[in-house]
Amino acid sequence: MTASSLPPVELADLRALLPWVAEQEAQPDRDTAAFSATMQRLKDARLGALRLPRERGGGGITLTQLFAFVIDLAQADPNVAHAFRNPLNVVETLLIDQSRLPQFVTYLDWIARGETFGASATELGRANVGNLVYQTAVTPGPDGLRLNGQKFYSTGNLYADHIYVYAADAGQRPIKVVVPARRAGVHIADDWDGFGQQFTASGTTTYTNVAVAPEEITDERHVTRLPYFATFAQLYLSAVVAGILQRVVVDAAALLRSRERNFYHAVDEVPADDPLLQSVLGRLESVAHLARVGVLEAAQWLETGFASATAGEVSTHAFEQAAASTAKTKIIVDELALRAGGELFELGGASATRRSQRLDRHWRALRTVTAHNPLVYKALAVGKQVTHGTPLPNLSYF
């Protein structure tokens, strides 16, 4: 079946799956196999094709609509939302350059069918993070081109069909390589041992003499170099945070309503009628609201930027505004979110800390996601921009 003959993806159908996703997330004995089943059902529903044109089997939604959906997906299951971060990011790259790179059209057809692309970029070692210099390389040999290297933070690769690999060629020039995730020599280890986001498979992907065809290589010089090109990935993390905060509010409200007794010295003997506890819930709701608004405001700027890039006239201003808005949102929301993850327990007391309640998973997920890029450096960059007009950093991880 060709992409043009596929029925469009309906956002409403994917939203209808969110209660089911939340039910799966709530299972205390869930393992990687169960999580894989959740990912597969969403792949079968062609979640990755939401941004493709409807006439090509996609959902035809705007970037702002996509981020609104990601927030709600993260409310249902932040592991699932995070695992789709790289696949959805790759889609945007393919959409922008499809008119100039025929292989990107083919990749988009695969996505329309429900296949997804993981990504391999970050390498561990002594080099500063985000410098875009890679040891992973494609080199010629007696049996043709071979890919060798090791990547970390391979979020979502375990569930992907293809992997978009950041590498270098024999002359140390940057390239992108697309290889099937199950090709011989590709090893995706489920070795992520973080205390949060345990099912995102954000560990190691190793490439050992992986056969590569010439047509699977894209010269970096042929790909549009966007200003502040990492903004999508950064904003996506804040969207996951916003979704977790929405779940915190839901669980906090349920916790407050479920309490049958209060402390003898409380303001009201009924916890749900206690104005102090109601004010705690009000603050949690306000933080969640602020996070959602901040993400969607930045998404509107990014949407404008991507539209300009697709049209061949990149709006540096739109991308600058998107990067600035994304950074400012993270600086404030991350701090408030971590406090909210702890403040939740003010509504339940010691009984809320019981393992059976699983309320600690929200703080652990928030701490893991927000730790990706320390906000102190973003705050410094914004401060320097406001004081001296210093441009924001324009490489990875900002």
matplotlib code that plots the C-alpha trace (Angstrom):
import matplotlib.pyplot as plt

x = [0.0, 1.4, 1.3, -1.1, -3.6, -3.6, -6.5, -5.5, -4.5, -7.2, -6.0, -9.3, -8.7, -5.3, -6.7, -9.3, -6.4, -5.1, -7.3, -6.1, -2.5, -3.1, -4.5, -1.4, 0.9, -1.0, -0.1, 2.4, 4.0, 4.5, 7.7, 9.5, 7.4, 4.2, 5.5, 6.6, 3.0, 1.8, 4.3, 3.3, -0.3, 0.4, 2.7, -0.1, -2.3, 0.4, 1.1, 4.3, 2.4, 0.4, 2.4, 2.3, -0.2, -3.5, -3.2, -0.1, -1.8, -0.9, -2.9, -2.2, -2.0, 0.0, 3.1, 1.2, -1.5, 1.2, 2.7, -0.7, -1.2, 2.3, 1.4, -1.7, 0.1, 2.7, -0.2, -1.3, 2.3, 5.4, 7.6, 5.6, 5.6, 9.4, 10.0, 8.3, 10.5, 13.2, 10.8, 8.7, 11.8, 13.1, 9.8, 10.3, 13.7, 12.3, 9.4, 11.7, 14.1, 11.9, 11.7, 15.5, 16.3, 14.4, 15.3, 13.4, 10.2, 10.7, 11.3, 8.1, 6.2, 7.5, 6.4, 2.9, 2.7, 3.4, 7.1, 9.3, 12.8, 14.9, 18.0, 21.6, 23.5, 25.1, 28.4, 29.9, 33.5, 35.6, 34.4, 32.1, 28.4, 26.8, 29.9, 28.7, 32.0, 31.4, 33.6, 31.0, 31.9, 31.2, 34.4, 35.1, 36.5, 36.9, 33.2, 31.9, 30.9, 30.7, 29.3, 31.1, 30.6, 28.6, 25.9, 24.2, 20.8, 19.2, 15.7, 13.1, 15.5, 14.4, 10.9, 12.0, 12.1, 15.0, 17.7, 18.8, 22.5, 24.8, 28.2, 31.3, 32.6, 36.2, 37.1, 35.6, 32.8, 29.4, 26.8, 23.5, 23.0, 19.7, 19.9, 17.2, 17.1, 17.4, 20.2, 23.2, 25.7, 23.1, 22.8, 20.3, 20.9, 18.0, 20.6, 19.1, 19.2, 17.8, 15.5, 12.9, 11.6, 12.6, 11.0, 12.4, 15.4, 17.6, 20.8, 23.4, 23.2, 26.3, 27.2, 29.7, 30.6, 27.1, 26.7, 25.7, 24.5, 25.5, 21.9, 21.5, 23.9, 23.0, 25.7, 25.2, 25.8, 22.6, 20.4, 18.9, 20.9, 18.2, 19.2, 18.7, 18.1, 17.8, 14.7, 12.2, 14.0, 14.3, 10.7, 9.5, 11.1, 9.1, 6.0, 6.6, 7.1, 3.8, 2.0, 3.4, 2.2, -1.3, -1.2, 0.1, -3.0, -5.4, -3.8, -3.6, -7.3, -8.1, -5.9, -7.5, -11.1, -10.2, -9.1, -11.7, -10.0, -7.9, -5.5, -7.3, -5.7, -6.6, -8.8, -11.6, -12.1, -13.0, -9.8, -11.5, -13.1, -9.9, -9.0, -5.3, -5.3, -7.5, -4.9, -2.1, -4.2, -4.8, -1.0, -0.5, -3.1, -1.6, 1.9, 0.4, -1.4, 1.7, 3.7, 1.1, 0.8, 4.6, 5.1, 2.3, 3.5, 7.0, 5.5, 3.7, 7.1, 8.6, 5.7, 6.4, 10.1, 9.5, 7.0, 9.5, 12.2, 9.8, 9.1, 12.9, 13.0, 14.3, 13.0, 15.9, 13.7, 11.1, 13.7, 15.3, 12.0, 11.2, 14.6, 14.2, 10.7, 11.6, 14.6, 12.5, 9.7, 12.2, 14.0, 10.8, 8.7, 11.4, 11.8, 8.1, 7.6, 10.1, 8.5, 5.0, 6.2, 7.0, 4.1, 1.7, 2.4, 1.1, -2.3, -2.0, 0.5, 2.6, 0.1, 0.6, 4.3, 3.3, 4.7, 1.3, 0.3, 3.2, 3.0, 6.8, 7.0, 5.9, 8.8, 11.3, 10.0, 10.2, 13.7, 14.9, 13.4, 14.5, 18.0, 18.6, 20.0, 20.8, 18.7, 21.5, 23.2, 20.0, 19.3, 22.9, 22.4, 19.0, 20.6, 23.5, 21.0, 18.9, 22.0, 24.2, 22.2, 24.4, 23.0, 21.7, 23.8, 23.0, 24.2, 22.8, 21.3, 19.9]
y = [0.0, 3.4, 6.4, 8.2, 5.3, 5.2, 6.8, 9.9, 9.6, 11.1, 13.0, 12.3, 8.5, 8.8, 11.0, 8.2, 5.9, 8.1, 6.6, 3.1, 4.3, 5.7, 2.3, 0.6, 3.1, 2.4, -1.3, -1.7, -4.8, -3.5, -4.6, -3.8, -6.3, -4.7, -1.2, -2.4, -3.5, 0.0, 1.5, -0.9, -0.1, 3.6, 2.9, 0.8, 3.8, 5.8, 8.3, 9.2, 10.4, 13.1, 15.9, 14.4, 15.9, 14.1, 13.3, 11.3, 9.3, 11.7, 13.7, 17.2, 18.8, 21.9, 21.8, 23.5, 20.8, 18.2, 19.7, 19.9, 16.2, 15.4, 17.1, 15.0, 11.9, 12.6, 13.0, 9.5, 8.0, 10.2, 7.2, 6.8, 10.5, 10.6, 7.5, 9.3, 12.4, 11.3, 9.8, 13.0, 15.1, 13.2, 13.7, 17.4, 17.1, 14.9, 17.3, 20.3, 18.8, 16.3, 18.5, 18.3, 14.8, 12.0, 9.5, 11.7, 11.2, 7.4, 7.7, 9.7, 7.0, 4.5, 6.8, 7.1, 3.3, 3.4, 2.9, 5.1, 6.4, 6.4, 8.6, 8.1, 11.4, 11.6, 9.9, 9.4, 10.5, 13.5, 15.8, 18.6, 17.7, 19.1, 19.8, 17.9, 16.0, 12.2, 9.2, 7.1, 6.8, 5.2, 4.0, 2.0, -1.6, -4.7, -5.5, -2.1, 0.7, -0.1, 1.8, 1.6, 3.4, 3.6, 6.0, 6.7, 8.3, 6.2, 7.1, 5.1, 3.2, -0.1, 0.4, 2.0, 0.4, 2.6, 4.7, 8.1, 8.0, 11.1, 10.2, 11.2, 9.9, 8.8, 12.4, 13.4, 15.3, 15.1, 12.8, 11.2, 7.5, 5.6, 1.9, -0.6, -1.0, -4.8, -4.9, -7.2, -5.4, -3.0, -3.7, -1.8, -2.5, -2.0, -0.7, 2.6, 2.6, 6.0, 6.3, 7.8, 7.2, 3.6, 2.3, 4.9, 2.6, 5.7, 3.6, 2.3, 1.6, 0.0, -0.3, -3.0, -3.3, -2.5, -2.7, 0.7, 1.3, 4.6, 5.7, 5.4, 8.3, 11.9, 14.5, 17.1, 19.8, 18.9, 19.2, 22.6, 23.9, 25.5, 28.3, 27.0, 23.6, 21.8, 23.8, 21.1, 18.5, 21.0, 22.1, 18.5, 17.8, 20.7, 19.3, 16.0, 18.0, 19.8, 16.5, 15.0, 18.1, 17.6, 14.1, 15.4, 17.6, 14.7, 12.4, 15.2, 15.9, 12.2, 11.9, 14.9, 13.7, 10.2, 11.3, 10.5, 12.3, 15.3, 16.3, 17.4, 20.8, 21.3, 24.2, 21.8, 18.2, 17.2, 17.3, 18.2, 21.2, 22.4, 25.7, 25.2, 21.9, 23.4, 26.2, 23.6, 22.0, 25.4, 26.0, 22.6, 23.4, 26.8, 25.3, 22.8, 25.6, 27.8, 24.9, 24.1, 27.8, 28.2, 25.2, 26.1, 29.7, 28.5, 25.9, 28.7, 30.4, 27.1, 26.4, 29.7, 28.9, 25.4, 26.8, 29.3, 26.6, 24.3, 27.3, 27.8, 31.1, 30.4, 33.0, 33.4, 35.7, 33.0, 30.4, 32.9, 33.6, 29.9, 29.2, 32.1, 31.2, 27.5, 28.4, 30.8, 28.3, 25.6, 27.9, 28.7, 25.6, 23.1, 24.7, 24.9, 21.3, 19.8, 21.6, 20.5, 16.8, 17.1, 19.4, 16.7, 14.9, 17.8, 16.6, 13.1, 13.0, 9.9, 7.5, 9.0, 7.8, 4.1, 2.3, 1.0, 4.6, 5.1, 8.8, 9.1, 8.2, 11.7, 13.4, 10.8, 11.3, 15.1, 15.0, 12.7, 14.8, 18.2, 16.9, 16.5, 20.0, 22.1, 25.2, 27.2, 27.5, 28.4, 31.1, 32.5, 32.6, 34.4, 36.8, 37.6, 38.1, 40.6, 42.4, 42.6, 41.3, 38.2, 35.6, 32.4, 29.2, 27.7, 24.1, 20.9, 20.9, 24.4]
z = [0.0, -1.0, 1.2, -1.1, -0.8, 3.0, 4.9, 6.8, 10.5, 12.7, 15.8, 17.5, 17.1, 18.8, 21.6, 22.1, 22.9, 25.8, 28.5, 27.5, 27.6, 31.1, 32.2, 31.0, 32.7, 36.0, 36.1, 38.9, 37.5, 34.0, 32.2, 29.0, 27.0, 28.2, 27.4, 24.0, 23.4, 24.2, 21.9, 19.1, 19.4, 19.0, 16.1, 14.5, 14.9, 13.0, 15.7, 13.9, 10.8, 12.5, 10.9, 7.4, 4.9, 4.9, 1.2, 2.0, 4.8, 7.6, 10.1, 8.6, 12.0, 12.9, 15.1, 17.9, 17.7, 17.9, 21.1, 22.6, 21.9, 23.3, 26.6, 26.9, 25.9, 28.6, 31.1, 30.2, 30.2, 30.2, 29.2, 26.0, 25.2, 25.7, 23.6, 20.7, 21.0, 18.5, 16.0, 15.8, 15.7, 12.7, 10.9, 11.0, 9.4, 6.6, 6.0, 5.6, 3.0, 1.2, -1.9, -2.3, -1.1, -2.7, 0.0, 2.5, 0.5, 0.8, 4.5, 4.9, 3.0, 5.6, 8.4, 6.8, 7.1, 10.8, 10.9, 13.1, 13.1, 16.3, 16.5, 17.5, 18.3, 21.7, 22.5, 25.9, 26.5, 27.4, 24.6, 25.6, 25.2, 22.1, 20.1, 17.0, 16.6, 16.4, 16.7, 15.1, 11.4, 8.0, 6.4, 3.2, 3.3, 1.2, 1.7, 1.1, 3.5, 7.2, 10.2, 13.5, 16.8, 20.0, 21.1, 24.4, 25.4, 22.6, 23.7, 21.8, 19.6, 21.1, 19.7, 16.3, 12.9, 11.5, 13.2, 12.0, 12.9, 13.3, 12.1, 10.1, 6.8, 6.1, 5.7, 9.0, 7.3, 9.2, 7.6, 8.5, 8.0, 8.1, 8.9, 9.9, 13.6, 13.3, 10.7, 11.6, 13.7, 15.3, 19.0, 21.1, 24.8, 27.2, 29.8, 30.9, 34.7, 35.6, 38.5, 36.3, 32.7, 33.1, 29.9, 27.4, 26.6, 26.8, 27.0, 24.5, 20.8, 19.3, 15.6, 14.8, 11.1, 10.0, 6.3, 4.8, 1.2, -0.4, -0.8, 3.0, 3.6, 3.5, 3.3, 6.0, 3.5, 1.7, 4.8, 5.8, 8.7, 10.9, 13.3, 16.9, 15.4, 18.7, 19.9, 18.9, 21.1, 24.0, 23.8, 23.6, 27.0, 28.5, 26.9, 28.7, 31.9, 31.3, 30.8, 34.0, 35.8, 34.5, 35.8, 39.2, 39.4, 38.5, 41.1, 43.7, 43.4, 43.7, 46.7, 48.4, 47.7, 48.9, 52.4, 55.1, 58.0, 58.7, 61.6, 64.7, 64.5, 60.8, 59.5, 58.5, 59.6, 56.0, 54.0, 50.7, 52.4, 54.0, 52.4, 53.1, 51.2, 48.5, 48.0, 47.6, 44.8, 43.3, 43.1, 41.5, 38.9, 38.2, 37.6, 35.2, 33.4, 33.2, 31.8, 29.1, 28.0, 27.9, 25.7, 23.3, 23.0, 22.0, 19.7, 17.8, 17.1, 16.1, 13.8, 12.0, 11.8, 10.3, 7.8, 6.6, 6.3, 4.3, 2.0, 1.5, 3.3, 6.8, 9.3, 11.7, 13.8, 14.3, 15.3, 17.7, 19.3, 19.6, 21.2, 23.7, 24.6, 25.1, 27.3, 29.5, 29.8, 31.0, 33.5, 35.4, 34.8, 35.8, 39.2, 39.8, 38.5, 40.9, 43.8, 42.6, 42.5, 46.3, 47.2, 46.1, 49.3, 51.4, 50.4, 51.6, 54.5, 55.3, 53.8, 50.4, 50.5, 50.5, 47.5, 46.5, 45.8, 43.3, 43.7, 43.8, 40.1, 39.2, 40.9, 39.6, 36.1, 36.5, 37.9, 35.1, 32.3, 33.7, 34.3, 30.6, 30.3, 33.4, 33.6, 35.2, 31.8, 30.1, 32.7, 32.2, 28.4, 28.7, 31.2, 28.9, 26.0, 28.0, 29.4, 26.3, 23.4, 23.3, 20.9, 22.5, 22.0, 18.6, 18.8, 20.4, 23.9, 23.8]

ax = plt.figure().add_subplot(projection="3d")
ax.plot(x, y, z, "-o")
ax.set_aspect("equal")
plt.show()
